[in-house]
């Protein structure tokens, strides 16, 4: 296993390696989308991720 927390080409396909690289590259749209989604979920003013009232 790599010391820096990456993924191994011995256990993952090239497509999986590419997806991992894209999600961890700040210049990639997938990276920004992940950050945006995370921020949206943590934002208490975002109605899209509000918990429904249980009545």
N, C-alpha and C positions, 0 to 999 in steps of 0.2 A: 504494500500500500504506500502511495506517495506520502512523504512527510508533510507536504503543504496542504493536504486535504483534497487533492484532486481525485480523478477517477483513473482506473487502470485500463489500458488497452487490452490487457489479457482477459478481462472479465466483461468488457463492454464493446458494442459494435461501433463502427465509425460514426454512424448516425447519432448514437447516444453520446459519443464524445463531442460531436459537433454541437448538439443541443446543450450540453453542459458548458461548453466554451462560450456559446452565445449568451447564456443566462448569467455568466460571470464576467462579461466584457462590458465595461461602462459605455463603450461606443456603440453598443448594439441595442436595437429596439426592444428585444426580449428582456434585457436587463432593466431598461427604463420602465417597461410595462410591469415587471415584477415589483419594482419600487413603488410605482403609482398604485398598484392594487393593494399592496401592504399598507400604504398611507391611507387609502380610502377605507380600508377595514378598521383602522385604528381611530378614524375621525368620528367622534360622537355626533357630529352634525350631519353626517352623511346618511340620508334616509334609506339608501339602497342596502345598507348593512345593519340597519337597526333591528334589534330583537323585537319580535312581535309580542304584544301584551298577552299574557296568559290569563284569561278570565274564566 
